[in-house]
Amino acid sequence: MSSEKVCGIKVSGKKDGECCVAFLYDNSLTVFSSSDDKFIVDKIVDERPSVIVFTNPAEVPKEEGFRESEEDLVEEGYSFLPRDMFGRGVIERSVFLANSVKQKYQPEVISCRPRISSEALDVSDDSDLKDLGLKVEKVESMEEFEAVVAALTGEKYLDNSFVNKGFIIPKKE
């Protein structure tokens, strides 16, 4: 496991909707939800993770539909939305959060698809997280769990144990 701090974010597309944020460092997991973008940015800047992993694209898609690398995943049986199908509000808010953090310091910003990452990591609930050796209380919602899965994906990214298909997929153990 990486010795660097990672951050996973599940963004709400609603202006006042809660985003879920998970920080993972040294097997300790901290999760919170907030609708206050300034608070989220300030917390990320304070924690200074090496990588921030969004559960959606963190850039505006340049083309529609699946990319060739994503089409391979669909053929393998994975189910997920193409980048252009995420709500514009989700993408714009992700871009805003990423750019706001990057004004303070320069973390890597990547994205994942939590359903695919969850399958690759073989995690589906709190007990699976504890089986990984994580110190975790209760994850309160599916959105928070997706933020945790994004953070775990970030850890695999830092360990160079991933496949890049336009978004990061942890390698299966």
N, C-alpha and C positions, 0 to 999 in steps of 0.2 A: 504494500500500500504506500501511496505517496506521502511524503512528509510536508507537503505544501497544502495550504488551505484552499478549498474550492467552495463555490457558491452555485446553487441551483435555484432557478426562478421559474415559477409558473405565473405568467402574466394574465391578468384579467383585461379584456378589451374595453370594459366599461370604464368611463373616466373616473368614477368614484368606486369602482370595484376593487376588491381586495386581491392583492398579489401575494403569493406564498413564496417565502424565501427560506432556503436551507443552507447552513454553513456546515461543512465537514472538515474536521482537522484532527488528526491523531485519534481516530475512531470515536471522537465526540461529535455529536450532532446537535445543532441548535436550529430550531424551526420557529418561524413567526409569520404572521399575516398582517398586512397593512394596506390601506388604500391611499396612504400618504406617500407620494413618489419622492418627495424631498427626504422624508424619514428613511425610506428604502435606500436611496442613494447615499445618504450620510452614513448609514449602518454599513453598507458595502465598503465605502471609503475607509471607515474606521477599522473594519476587519481585514481589508486589503487581500482578498483571495487572489491567487495566481491566475485562476481561470473562472469565468462566469459562464454558466451553461443555461441557456434559455430552453424551455420546452417547446418552443416555436421558432420560426425564423426571426433573426435579429437584424434582418436587412430586407428592404423591399425587393420582392422577386422581379427579375428582369424578363422572365418568360412565363408562359402559362403551362399548366399540366406538370406531369412528372418528367424529371430529367432522366437521361439514359441509365445512370447508376441507380436511380430510384425505381425505374421500370424493372430492373433485375430483382429488386426486393419484392415487388408486387408479384412477379413470376414465382418467387420462392414461397409465396403465401402470406407475406406480411401485409397488414392492413394499416394504412395511415393516410393522412391528407397530404396532397401536394402543397408546396409552399404557397401557391396563389389562392388556395382555398381557406387559409387562415383569415379571420376578419381583419380588415384594414386597421381597426382600432388596436388590436392585439399587436400587430407588427409595428405600428407607429409608437405605441407605448414602449415596446421593447427597444426600439431604436432610440427613443428619448432617454430611457434608463441607461442604456449602454453608453450613449454619447455623454450623458451627464457624469457618469463615473469616469470616463476617459478624459474629461477635463481636469480631473484631480490626479489620476495615475493611469498607467497603461496595462490593465490585465488583458489576457487573451479572452475573446468572446466567441463562443461556439454555440451550436444548438444540437438538440437531440430530439427524438420522438420517444416519450416516456413509455409507451406500450412496448415498443421494440426493445428499448433498453431494459425494461423490467423483465422481459422474456430472456434476454441474453444474460442478465445478471441472476436470473432465477429468484427474483424477489416479488412478492405480491402482498405482503402485509408486515405489520410490526414484528411479528415473531421471526420472519425471515431476516429482518434487519438485525435483530439481536443475535441470530445464528451467524451473521457475518462478523460478530464481535463489536458491533456499534453500541455505544452508550446512548440509549434513546429512551425517552419517556414514551408517551403516547402520541402518535401522529394523529391529529384531530380530523383530517378530511382527506378525500382523494386528491384534492389540489395540493395539499401539503405533502402527501406521499409522492406525487409527481415531481415536486421540487426536490425531495430527497433523492429520487431516482436520477434526476438531472445532476445533483451533486455527486452521486456515485459514478455516473457517466464521466464527469469531469475528472474524478480520481483515476479512472481507467485511461482517460486521455493523457493525463500527466505521466502515467506509467507506460505510455506508448503501447497500450493493450487495447487497440480499437481499430475499426475500419471506418474510413470516411466515404460516405455515399452522398455527400452534400450536406449531411448532418452526421454526427458521431454515433457509432454503434459500438458498445463495448464488445470485445471478443469474449466468446463463451469460454468458460474455464474447463 
